[in-house]
Amino acid sequence: MNAPVRPPLPWYGVALYHVLPVRRATVLANLQRVYGAALADAERVRLAQAFYAHVARCLVEIAADTLWPGRARVRIENPEAVLDAARAGRGVLLLTGHLGNWELAATRGLAKFPEYRGRFHVLRRPLVPAWLDRLVTARFRRAGLGVLAKKGALETLLGRLAANDAVVFLLDQVALGRDGVRAEFFGAPTGTFRSLAIIARSTGAPVLPLAIWRAADGTHVLRFEPALVPIDAPPRDWVAVNTRAYNAALERAILAHPEQWLWAHRRWKDSEER
């Protein structure tokens, strides 16, 4: 693994790293796991501080967008990939993660993609506490985004695909127990949600990576990549093999802007416990 390009480091990232070190040990451990010897200790700390600055900036941006809607700058790149994939009539599965200011980019990006307003649906876990979940859900729906719960939404999800809508999967969180399949992510096997591969195989819906990042000028970018070509494999291996390909697509997006990914999440929790 090559060392990342050094991202800018605002002063408040350094301050938050020292004053409010929420999950600092997890952030540093995850960076060590991914970059290893390619990143010196001082550079690993610097990248962690850049991550804290990114989180703080996300919160400020969302608050500002709530008070003054419509001021955020958002750019859609390659929307033709979604339109091309939709021509098969089987719906579209969008593969992404907690990249950039994904919530702000997603809700405001729809204004730049009128062909799909009301036809994007996000599959996600309910947030805790409940009041925060209601707030985020209401924000999504005002923007024209549907919200599907991870549990018990299969019939609704299949209905959306049958209507040729797009369903967004955030695939970068650890999946434990029956929900997950162990697939390599940055060099180590870890539980990854199997549902995306199962639904893609059973419906024939194409899977498109969606990269999200904040550009140097502050613009939030959503870039749709061409559909991933399904990898042929024996039936018992198909889900694991293709889920690995999904993780590889996420890796590419994360490495392009590493300070803008959710390093505080225990992505390799099941491997640590083993």
Residue, then its C-alpha position, 0 to 999 in steps of 0.5 A: m500500500n502506497a502512502p496517501v497524498r497529504p491532505p490539507l490539515p486545518w488547525y481545528g483538526v489538530a485541536l479536536y484530535h487532542v481535545l475530543p479524541v473520540r475513538r482515536a485508538t480505533v482511527l489510528a489502528n485502522l490507519q495502521r491496518v490499511y497503510g502499515a509501514a507505508l505510513a510513518d507514525a507522524e504521518r499516520v497521526r497527521l492523517a487522523q487529524a485531517f479526518y477529525a477536521h473532515v468530521a467537524r467540517c461535515l457537521v458545520e456544513i449540515a448545520a449551515d445547510t439546515l439554516w440556509p438551504g440550497r447554499a451548498r455547492v454540489r456537482i454530479e459527475n457521469p450521471e449517464a452511467v445510471l441512465d444507461a444502467a436503467r435501460a435494462g429495466r431491472g432497477v439500479l443498485l448503487l454501491t457507496g459508503h460513508l465517504g465525503n459529506w455523504e448525507l449533504a451530498a446525497t440530499r442536495g445532489l438530487a437537485k442536479f439529477p432531476e430525472y431521478r428525483g423521487r426514485f433514489h432510495v437509501l437502505r440504512r439502519p435506524l439511527v440512535p437516538a430515535w429523535l436523530d433518526r426522525l430528523v435525518t429521515a425527514r431531511f432525506r424525504r424532503a430532498g426526494l430520497g426514499v428511506l428503507a430500513k435494513k430489516g424487513a424492507l426486502e419486499t419494498l426494495l424489490g418493488r422499487l427495483a421492479a419500478n426501475d428505481a435506484v437503491v443505495f447500499l452503504l456497504d462499508q460497515v461491519a456485518l456480523g452473524r448471518d447478515g455478513v459474508r467474510a470478504e477481504f477489505f484492505g487486505a484482511p477478511t471481515g464481515t461485509f453485508r451479503s445482501l447486495a450480492i444476493i439481490a444483484r444475483s437474484t434480480g439481475a440489477p446492475v451494481l454501480p459504484l458511487a464515489i462521494w468527496r469534497a473537492a478542494d474548493g468545497t464543492h461536494v462531488l458525486r461520481f457514478e462509475p460504470a456498472l461492475v461486471p458480475i464475476d462468474a463463480p460457482p454458486r456457493d462462492w458467487v456472493a463472496v467473490n462478488t462482494r470482494a469486488y464491491n469492497a475493492a470498488l470502495e477501496r479505490a474511492i477511499l484511497a482517492h480521498p482517505e481523510q474523508w472516510l469513516w475511520a472511527h468505525r470498527r470495520w474489522k471488528d469480527s477479525e479482531e474478536r477472532 
